[in-house]
Amino acid sequence: MSTDNLVIGKIIEQVSHLSIHDRVLLSQQLVEQLVTNKPTEPCPLWRYGIFSVGRLSNEDDFQLAEWYPTNEELDG
């Protein structure tokens, strides 16, 4: 397990001991940080052709990739 995962695991354990009110305050603080700390650089876009397979996908490729679940799969 990576160091980041260990730290996050410890944080999650500590949060589980907080009251609901304190969890809400923590959540608000995290949201504020996410909103105010937007990256100044745009996220890199995928470069066309990075996954070159020699041809473009056609309708048949998308139909083959579609998933039609059975009732058993939907019921879990």
LOZA-492606 format. One line per 8 residues: number of its first residue (from 0); their letters; for each residue z, y, x of C-alpha. Coordinates in Angstrom, 2 decimals, always signed. Layout:
BEGIN
NUM) a) Z/Y/X | ...
This chain:
BEGIN
0) mstdnlvi) +0.00/+0.00/+0.00 | -0.91/+3.40/+1.41 | +1.64/+6.10/+2.16 | +0.30/+8.26/-0.68 | +0.83/+5.43/-3.16 | +4.39/+4.92/-1.91 | +5.19/+8.62/-2.32 | +3.64/+8.72/-5.78
8) gkiieqvs) +5.57/+5.59/-6.74 | +8.83/+7.25/-5.70 | +7.96/+10.38/-7.66 | +7.17/+8.33/-10.76 | +10.50/+6.53/-10.42 | +12.35/+9.85/-10.14 | +10.52/+11.30/-13.14 | +11.57/+8.32/-15.25
16) hlsihdrv) +15.20/+9.51/-14.87 | +14.46/+13.04/-16.14 | +15.16/+14.21/-19.66 | +12.25/+14.85/-22.01 | +12.79/+18.60/-21.62 | +12.61/+18.36/-17.83 | +9.49/+16.17/-18.03 | +7.80/+18.80/-20.17
24) llsqqlve) +8.75/+21.51/-17.66 | +7.40/+19.37/-14.83 | +4.17/+18.75/-16.73 | +3.74/+22.47/-17.38 | +4.25/+23.22/-13.68 | +1.68/+20.60/-12.68 | -0.87/+21.96/-15.15 | -0.33/+25.50/-13.89
32) qlvtnkpt) -0.92/+24.36/-10.32 | -4.07/+22.49/-11.29 | -5.45/+25.48/-13.17 | -4.55/+28.13/-10.61 | -5.50/+26.07/-7.54 | -9.12/+25.55/-8.46 | -11.23/+24.73/-5.43 | -13.19/+27.69/-4.15
40) epcplwry) -16.07/+25.49/-3.06 | -18.17/+23.78/-5.70 | -17.92/+20.01/-5.81 | -20.83/+18.40/-3.99 | -23.44/+17.02/-6.33 | -25.03/+13.65/-5.84 | -28.15/+13.96/-3.78 | -31.23/+12.60/-5.50
48) gifsvgrl) -32.34/+9.35/-3.92 | -29.00/+8.46/-2.34 | -29.14/+5.11/-4.13 | -32.79/+4.47/-3.65 | -33.99/+1.26/-5.26 | -37.65/+1.98/-4.85 | -38.29/+2.91/-8.47 | -36.85/+4.94/-11.31
56) sneddfql) -34.96/+3.27/-14.14 | -36.89/+2.65/-17.31 | -35.88/+1.87/-20.91 | -35.67/-1.88/-20.18 | -33.09/-1.25/-17.45 | -30.89/+0.66/-19.86 | -31.24/-2.00/-22.57 | -30.21/-4.69/-20.08
64) aewyptne) -27.15/-2.65/-19.11 | -25.95/-2.14/-22.70 | -22.87/-4.06/-23.73 | -22.61/-5.54/-27.20 | -19.04/-6.80/-27.55 | -18.17/-9.68/-29.82 | -15.38/-9.43/-32.36 | -13.19/-11.52/-30.07
72) eldg) -13.67/-9.04/-27.22 | -12.87/-6.12/-29.50 | -9.70/-7.77/-30.82 | -8.37/-8.29/-27.31
